[in-house]
Amino acid sequence: MSKILNNTKEKFFEIFNNPRYSKEDIIKMIEDDEFDLTAKNDKGMTALYISCMFRENEIAEAIIKKNIDVINITTTEIDGKTALY
């Protein structure tokens, strides 16, 4: 499942709710650096925020394991809440 979409910044948001892709597909794509995990959607949510919101713990764990700037992607507040709270 490599390089399915051209715009990596928006890829996570397009694929996350697409039934063509399983949780395992998404985790593999995260591990293969196919997403810009610091990108935000039009509501200011990051991939980590969305994963936590939908209780997709395995996906959230894969994002955190990428060792990106977790502080940056968890400080986004939506209604006073961050991805991890």
C-alpha positions in Angstrom: 0.0 0.0 0.0 2.6 2.6 -0.8 2.2 6.1 -2.1 -1.5 5.9 -2.7 -2.1 9.6 -2.7 0.1 12.4 -3.8 -0.5 14.9 -1.1 1.0 13.4 2.0 -0.2 16.3 4.2 -3.8 15.4 3.7 -3.5 11.6 3.3 -4.2 10.6 6.9 -7.5 12.5 7.0 -8.6 11.0 3.6 -7.6 7.4 4.5 -8.6 7.3 8.2 -12.4 7.0 7.5 -12.1 5.2 4.2 -13.4 1.6 4.5 -10.9 0.5 1.9 -8.1 0.7 4.5 -7.9 -1.4 7.6 -6.4 -0.4 10.9 -3.4 -2.5 10.0 -3.0 -0.7 6.6 -3.0 2.7 8.4 -0.4 1.5 11.0 1.8 0.2 8.2 1.6 3.5 6.4 2.5 5.4 9.6 5.5 3.1 10.1 6.5 3.7 6.4 6.4 7.5 6.9 3.6 8.0 4.4 1.8 10.7 6.4 2.7 14.1 7.7 1.7 13.4 11.2 2.1 17.0 12.3 -0.5 18.2 9.7 -3.9 19.5 10.9 -7.2 19.2 9.2 -9.5 22.1 8.7 -10.7 21.9 12.3 -7.2 22.0 13.7 -7.0 18.3 14.6 -3.9 16.2 14.1 -3.7 12.5 13.2 -3.1 11.8 16.9 -6.1 13.8 18.0 -8.4 12.0 15.6 -7.0 8.6 16.5 -7.6 9.3 20.2 -11.1 10.8 19.6 -12.2 7.6 17.8 -10.4 5.4 20.4 -8.1 3.9 17.9 -5.4 3.2 20.4 -3.2 1.1 18.1 -3.1 3.9 15.6 -2.4 6.5 18.3 0.4 4.3 19.7 2.0 3.9 16.2 1.9 7.7 15.9 3.6 8.3 19.3 6.2 5.6 18.5 7.3 7.6 15.4 8.9 9.9 18.0 7.9 13.0 16.2 7.3 16.3 18.1 4.6 14.8 20.3 4.4 18.0 22.4 3.5 19.9 19.3 0.8 17.5 18.1 -0.8 17.1 21.6 -1.1 20.7 22.5 -3.8 21.4 19.9 -6.9 22.2 21.8 -10.4 21.6 20.6 -13.1 22.7 23.0 -10.4 22.9 25.7 -9.2 19.3 25.2 -5.9 18.0 23.8 -5.4 14.7 22.0 -4.4 12.9 25.2 -6.9 14.6 27.5 
